[in-house]
């Protein structure tokens, strides 16, 4: 892993970054001393990447927004708004 700011490989684990549903490991660069989390393609998202991927899969399969929300709520305990689902699509 490399620092996204300076490209250095001199990094250490440094706490965690949390939001409403997701906790990610934080890192600090020993070269530029900046804090960052590893990029996974779902930066600045409140919901876990697995939930977003599931919602996209169900949407492509042709399920309605209300049915998608029902499935995600029953099986995973998340209830994203219709507007949130449409933002992901």
C-alpha positions as a Markdown table, in Angstrom:
| # | Residue | x | y | z |
|---|---|---|---|---|
| 1 | Unk | 0.0 | 0.0 | 0.0 |
| 2 | Unk | 1.2 | 3.5 | -0.8 |
| 3 | Unk | 0.2 | 6.9 | 0.5 |
| 4 | Unk | -2.3 | 8.5 | -1.9 |
| 5 | Unk | -0.8 | 12.0 | -1.2 |
| 6 | Unk | 3.0 | 11.5 | -1.6 |
| 7 | Unk | 3.3 | 7.9 | -2.9 |
| 8 | Unk | 5.5 | 6.7 | 0.0 |
| 9 | Unk | 5.3 | 3.1 | 1.2 |
| 10 | Unk | 6.2 | 4.2 | 4.7 |
| 11 | Unk | 2.8 | 3.9 | 6.3 |
| 12 | Unk | 1.5 | 2.8 | 9.7 |
| 13 | Unk | -2.0 | 1.9 | 11.0 |
| 14 | Unk | -3.5 | 4.8 | 12.8 |
| 15 | Unk | -7.0 | 4.5 | 14.2 |
| 16 | Unk | -10.2 | 4.1 | 12.3 |
| 17 | Unk | -12.6 | 6.2 | 10.3 |
| 18 | Unk | -16.2 | 5.6 | 11.2 |
| 19 | Unk | -19.5 | 6.8 | 9.7 |
| 20 | Unk | -23.1 | 5.6 | 10.4 |
| 21 | Unk | -22.6 | 2.1 | 9.1 |
| 22 | Unk | -19.0 | 1.5 | 8.1 |
| 23 | Unk | -15.7 | 1.5 | 10.0 |
| 24 | Unk | -12.5 | 1.5 | 8.0 |
| 25 | Unk | -8.9 | 1.1 | 9.1 |
| 26 | Unk | -7.0 | 4.4 | 9.0 |
| 27 | Unk | -3.4 | 4.9 | 8.1 |
| 28 | Unk | -0.8 | 7.6 | 8.5 |
| 29 | Unk | 2.1 | 8.2 | 6.2 |
| 30 | Unk | 5.4 | 8.5 | 8.0 |
| 31 | Unk | 6.8 | 10.6 | 5.1 |
| 32 | Unk | 4.1 | 13.4 | 4.8 |
| 33 | Unk | 2.3 | 12.6 | 8.1 |
| 34 | Unk | -1.1 | 12.7 | 6.4 |
| 35 | Unk | -4.0 | 10.4 | 7.4 |
| 36 | Unk | -5.9 | 8.3 | 4.9 |
| 37 | Unk | -8.0 | 5.2 | 4.5 |
| 38 | Unk | -7.5 | 2.5 | 1.8 |
| 39 | Unk | -9.6 | 3.2 | -1.2 |
| 40 | Unk | -12.1 | 0.5 | -2.1 |
| 41 | Unk | -14.3 | 2.3 | -4.7 |
| 42 | Unk | -16.9 | 3.3 | -2.2 |
| 43 | Unk | -15.3 | 6.4 | -0.7 |
| 44 | Unk | -17.7 | 8.9 | 0.8 |
| 45 | Unk | -20.5 | 6.5 | 0.9 |
| 46 | Unk | -22.5 | 5.9 | 4.1 |
| 47 | Unk | -23.5 | 2.3 | 3.3 |
| 48 | Unk | -21.1 | -0.6 | 3.0 |
| 49 | Unk | -19.9 | -1.5 | -0.5 |
| 50 | Unk | -21.5 | -5.0 | -0.2 |
| 51 | Unk | -25.0 | -3.4 | 0.3 |
| 52 | Unk | -24.5 | -1.0 | -2.7 |
| 53 | Unk | -23.4 | -3.9 | -4.9 |
| 54 | Unk | -26.4 | -6.0 | -3.8 |
| 55 | Unk | -28.8 | -3.1 | -4.5 |
| 56 | Unk | -27.3 | -2.6 | -8.0 |
| 57 | Unk | -27.6 | -6.4 | -8.7 |
| 58 | Unk | -31.2 | -6.4 | -7.6 |
| 59 | Unk | -31.9 | -3.3 | -9.7 |
| 60 | Unk | -30.4 | -4.8 | -12.8 |
| 61 | Unk | -32.5 | -8.0 | -12.2 |
| 62 | Unk | -35.6 | -5.7 | -12.6 |
| 63 | Unk | -36.8 | -5.5 | -9.0 |
| 64 | Unk | -38.7 | -2.4 | -7.9 |
| 65 | Unk | -37.2 | 0.1 | -5.5 |
| 66 | Unk | -39.7 | -0.9 | -2.8 |
| 67 | Unk | -38.9 | -4.6 | -3.2 |
| 68 | Unk | -35.1 | -3.9 | -3.2 |
| 69 | Unk | -35.5 | -1.9 | 0.1 |
| 70 | Unk | -37.6 | -4.7 | 1.6 |
| 71 | Unk | -35.0 | -7.4 | 0.7 |
| 72 | Unk | -32.1 | -5.3 | 2.0 |
| 73 | Unk | -33.9 | -4.5 | 5.2 |
| 74 | Unk | -35.0 | -8.1 | 5.9 |
| 75 | Unk | -31.7 | -9.7 | 5.2 |
| 76 | Unk | -29.1 | -7.0 | 6.2 |
| 77 | Unk | -30.9 | -4.5 | 8.4 |
| 78 | Unk | -30.4 | -1.5 | 6.1 |
| 79 | Unk | -33.2 | 0.7 | 4.7 |
| 80 | Unk | -31.8 | 3.1 | 2.1 |
| 81 | Unk | -34.2 | 5.7 | 0.7 |
| 82 | Unk | -35.4 | 5.5 | -2.9 |
| 83 | Unk | -33.3 | 8.6 | -3.6 |
| 84 | Unk | -30.2 | 6.9 | -2.2 |
| 85 | Unk | -30.8 | 3.9 | -4.4 |
| 86 | Unk | -31.3 | 6.0 | -7.5 |
| 87 | Unk | -28.0 | 7.9 | -6.7 |
| 88 | Unk | -26.2 | 4.5 | -6.8 |
| 89 | Unk | -27.8 | 3.6 | -10.1 |
